[in-house]
Amino acid sequence: MNAHAVAALPVRILRPLQPMTWLERAWHDIRLTPGVGFGHGAVMACFGVLVMLGARERFWLLAGSMSGFLLVAPILATGLYAVSRALERGETAGWSTVFTIWRSLDRRLVGFGLLLAAAGTGWVMTSAALITLMAPQPVLTPVDFVHQVVLNRESWLFEIWLALGGLLAAPVFASSVTAIPMLVDRQVSVGDAVLASWRTVLENPVPMGVWAVLVMGFTLLGMGSLMLGLIFVMPMLGHASWHAYRDLLPAEG
């Protein structure tokens, strides 16, 4: 598919609450392949626990790392996209489907993953520098973060921290929300996939805004449950992201 064809792809205009149907379809996929879904979730949860343990005495790093990790999570979900596509086609889906997409080492996905990792690293460094330089006292633990940043009414540090995170997250979300499923599904360039992803967001600002809120909300719930909730959140959001892509950009042929 060439760049002109990608630019000409019709983008469906969705209802504001269409994202709720994506979650419903996601649970259907999970029920059909529970081992794959919860296996992905378990890997995500274990990774989160390792990050939390590694940064438990440097909470500014923990906060930045978790936020940055959200930027690369869609790449980790490529196996779930492949499973949803197989189920959609009526094919048998399982770990073999996941390993096939992972073994392919698609240079487009690898390159996109590196770009997201760079964005995540940039946010970690920015978050760490901001909190270290502007917090009135050293922030070393979760309690320190709450007292010195979140509840500190003598400064706007928390608001600035959130604003910077939003400035980074918004364009990353717009660039990747349908781009990664599209790279799994079609032979298009990274640039064309990003362009198509931006079109879906610009033409559906309300439903995509609802989707962004749902993604962030469920992710925070997963993290707030000592990472255990990610076992359920990861497959749900991964499969739902595939159905978001399919609703927004119709299948070829």
Secondary structure, 3 states (H helix, E strand, C coil): CCHHHHHCCCCCCCCCCCHHHHHHHHHHHHHHCHHHHHHHHHHHHHHHHHHHHHCCCCHHHHHHHHHHHHHHHHHHCHHHHHHHHHHHCCCCCCHHHHHHHHHCCCHHHHHHHHHHHHHHHHHHHHHHHHHHHHCCCCCCCHHHHHHHHHCCCCCCHHHHHHHHHHHHHHHHHHHHCCHHHHHHHCCCCHHHHHHHHHHHHHHCHHHHHHHHHHHHHHHHHHHHCCCCCHHHHHHHHHHHHHHHHHHHCCCCC
